[in-house]
Structure formats: C-alpha cells, structure tokens
Amino acid sequence: MNIRSLTRGDGVVIGAAVLLFIASFLSSTGGPECSGPLAKYCEAQDYSSLNAWDSVAALMSVYLAGVIGAAIIVVSRALPQMQARKVAGLDLGQFGVALTVFAAWTALWTLIGAPSAGAGLIIGLIAALILAGGAIATPLLPPLKVALIAAPKPQPATPYGAGPNPGYGYPGAQQQASQGYGYPGTQQQPQGGQQPHGQQAPVDATAGGPAGATAAAGAPADFAPFWFAVPVARPLYGEDGSPAPIAELAPGTWYLAVEQRGAALIAQTQDGRRGVLQDTTGIQRG
C-alpha cells in the first residue's frame, strides 16, 4: 500500500468518516414532549442514551455505510490495482463513492423524519454530506488532487555516491555505471597502445548513456536528464503509441526523465522500463 498515492480529497474523506463514526455514539433523539398522560412514560425512558447503535437500520444505512464507503475509496487509491475489480458493474472506487452518496441521502431523510433530532443525527448528516462531497469532488477539483503527503526533498549529490539511501530512484544517489564501451567512467584503450596513466579517454556521447540517447532521439539540444516525482499516480504509456499503460508512476518515488517530446516526457522506472508520461503538470523536479 502506497500512502503517498492519497490526495487532499482523500484526507477530507478520511476526516469525514471519522466524524461520522463518532456521531454514531452520540444521542440520536432529543427529549420528547413530556406532558399529560405521557409524563410517567417519559420519566421511565432515558432518551439521551439512545444512539445509532440502538437502531440497526440507521446504523447500517447511514453510519457504517459511510465509513465502509470511505474505506473502499481510500484502499482503492492506495492500491491502484484494486480499481480493476468491479462491484455491480462499477469499479471498486466508484462503488465506494456511490455508497457515500447513499449514506448522505439516507441521513437527510432520517433527520427529516425524526420527531426530535439529537446531536448524533445532526452531526451525522453534516459528516455524511462532507464525505459524499469530498468523494465526488476529488477527481474534479485540482486543489483536492494534490498529494496528501509530499515527496521528500532530494538530497544533494555527494562525492563517490556517498549519502543516504544510495541506489536507483533517488536523485542524490550515484549509480554504478556498467563497465563497457561508451558508458561514463569507462576508460577506453586506443589501438596500438595504452592510455597514459591518470588520463581518461573521451567518451562518445552518442554511443550510450542518457545524454547520448537523448541526442540520438532528436530531443532538444539543451535538454538534460533529471529526476522528478509526480503529485498523484499517473500512467506511463509505451513509446510505440499503444493506448494501454505499461506502468503507473506513484507519488513519493523519484523517476528519471531521459527525453522530452513536446509537453511529454520519456521516463524510466526503477526496473528499467521506459515510457511516455503524457501528463507532466505539477511534477516535482529533483
């Protein structure tokens, strides 16, 4: 589970679900009009102790339905592979949104039909409306699509690759270059003699490496590979133009941009796969 895939809208959904759960323990009804022949009956009843847990219908259709819907939304965001699973013809995330809307709709009419409304019903309705609104608006409003937990700042590069968390996927790390022709750091031996001690033969940039691949692909001459992180999960498409994504870039992970094609970037994942990132808005450069 990648919690960095969660957005601000998911934070609103989580907060509203917590408030809705708390409201289920509050009083659902106020005190009735106790006068005349009903006075003795009212004295024998403690209406302040009645809450949603005393009514299975209200508990399941409003409070738990909203909490379960919020849980489905959050899990489907944190585990993108679960979005392919369908319930009643809907993706798992869409089913969670529908459940939150149902909870808000039921809470509204439960409050309207109640003879006297207590804090549990009132706060429950407010929480259910916020929950449904956050679930619906998150994919539509850019401010709610911003990552809830920002990617960590890249550390500056240190000599000889020293520094925290060395390895692929971290801007401050220095990877070990493959020993072979055309890779930076490889000393080439000219024919007929050896390279003088302490000197390194010039490397042909067109033979290999990110810069060489960029030049060979016809990218802008001033483009230089850089590390970046995406604000939300975004698909990575194949360079052959296939409509099906080959991978998904997750927030909180650094990827290497090796080429630019118009507004799109050619990105490389940790396992070495390359693809086209079509949506580059809001990316964080390392």
Disulfide bonds with the S-S distance in Angstrom:
Cys34-Cys42 2.40
